[in-house]
Amino acid sequence: MGFTILRPGGFASNAFAWTEPVRARRPVSAPFADVALPVVDPADIAEVAAAALREDGHAGRTYELTGPEAISPRGQAPVISEALGEEVALVELSREEAHARMARFMPEEVIDGTLDVLGVPLPAEQKTSPDVERILRHPARPFGASVTRNLPAFRWSPPWGARKTPPPPGRTAGPKPDHAHRPRPEAHDLPDAATSGRRRH
């Protein structure tokens, strides 16, 4: 059987790890805040996979899939800020702090390798690839495209029946009190669904 190998770098959707603090208006955090990697939009990965399956000429090929430019965590935070129209602050973690947090959801044997990629990537891991644009005939999507497409995941939304007034940083708005002489609120103002995703390197 024929095969095509897709080799994407870091996913732009790893930023979903920040949805909870962004929605709560708390600072986001990341190690190696100034190390830039050319994260790739999962939508581009999907389009390349579809092209490899449906078009001729891809058998036996290996494609390196990246975004159009390298971007650091410190560079990603302002992109989310601009899309939301409010500030998203970033706090840099030490390697030890990042290791402790990653140990909550990642096998120990994977953590150091992941931190090495994030903190001391090889030149090849920081290099952008032309493969997405060559196959899809349009430029690879920048990090901001993923943010804009998934903006509801980052946007604060009140609990059911609560006022639209945003809570102060670090606090969550509670529901309106029920009063016997007032009708209950209609169930038409449900919060946006937040998604989260992380990818191991």
Backbone hydrogen bonds, N-H to C=O, Kabsch-Sander energy under -0.5 kcal/mol:
donor,donor_aa,acceptor,acceptor_aa,energy
5,I,61,R,-2.6
6,L,4,T,-0.5
7,R,63,Y,-3.2
9,G,65,L,-1.9
12,A,40,V,-2.7
14,N,11,F,-1.5
15,A,12,A,-1.7
16,F,13,S,-2.1
17,A,14,N,-1.9
18,W,15,A,-2.2
19,T,16,F,-1.6
22,V,18,W,-2.4
23,R,19,T,-2.8
24,A,20,E,-1.8
25,R,22,V,-1.2
26,R,21,P,-3.3
28,V,89,A,-2.9
30,A,91,V,-1.6
32,F,93,L,-0.7
35,V,32,F,-1.9
36,A,34,D,-0.6
37,L,71,I,-1.6
39,V,37,L,-1.9
40,V,10,G,-2.8
44,D,41,D,-1.3
45,I,41,D,-1.5
46,A,42,P,-2.4
47,E,43,A,-2.0
48,V,44,D,-2.5
49,A,45,I,-2.4
50,A,46,A,-2.4
51,A,47,E,-2.4
52,A,48,V,-2.6
53,L,49,A,-1.8
54,R,50,A,-1.9
55,E,51,A,-2.6
60,G,3,F,-3.9
61,R,58,H,-2.0
63,Y,5,I,-3.0
65,L,7,R,-1.7
65,L,63,Y,-0.6
66,T,64,E,-0.6
67,G,38,P,-1.7
71,I,37,L,-2.4
74,R,33,A,-2.6
76,Q,72,S,-1.8
77,A,73,P,-1.8
79,V,75,G,-0.8
80,I,76,Q,-1.9
81,S,77,A,-2.4
82,E,78,P,-2.7
83,A,79,V,-2.0
84,L,80,I,-2.3
85,G,81,S,-2.4
86,E,81,S,-1.4
89,A,87,E,-0.5
91,V,28,V,-2.8
93,L,30,A,-2.1
98,A,94,S,-2.6
99,H,95,R,-2.5
100,A,96,E,-2.1
101,R,97,E,-1.9
102,M,98,A,-2.7
103,A,99,H,-1.8
104,R,101,R,-1.3
105,F,102,M,-1.6
106,M,102,M,-2.0
110,V,107,P,-1.8
111,I,107,P,-1.1
112,D,108,E,-0.8
114,T,110,V,-2.2
115,L,111,I,-2.6
116,D,112,D,-2.1
117,V,113,G,-1.9
118,L,114,T,-2.3
119,G,115,L,-2.5
120,V,116,D,-2.8
125,E,122,L,-0.9
126,Q,122,L,-0.9
126,Q,123,P,-0.8
127,K,123,P,-0.7
134,R,130,P,-2.5
135,I,131,D,-2.3
136,L,132,V,-2.7
137,R,133,E,-1.9
145,A,142,P,-1.2
146,S,142,P,-0.8
146,S,143,F,-0.6
147,V,143,F,-1.6
148,T,144,G,-2.7
149,R,145,A,-2.2
150,N,146,S,-1.4
151,L,148,T,-1.2
153,A,150,N,-1.7
154,F,150,N,-0.5
154,F,151,L,-1.7
155,R,151,L,-1.2
162,A,159,P,-2.3
170,G,24,A,-1.8
171,R,168,P,-2.1
176,K,161,G,-0.6
182,R,179,H,-1.9
188,H,186,E,-1.5
189,D,186,E,-0.6
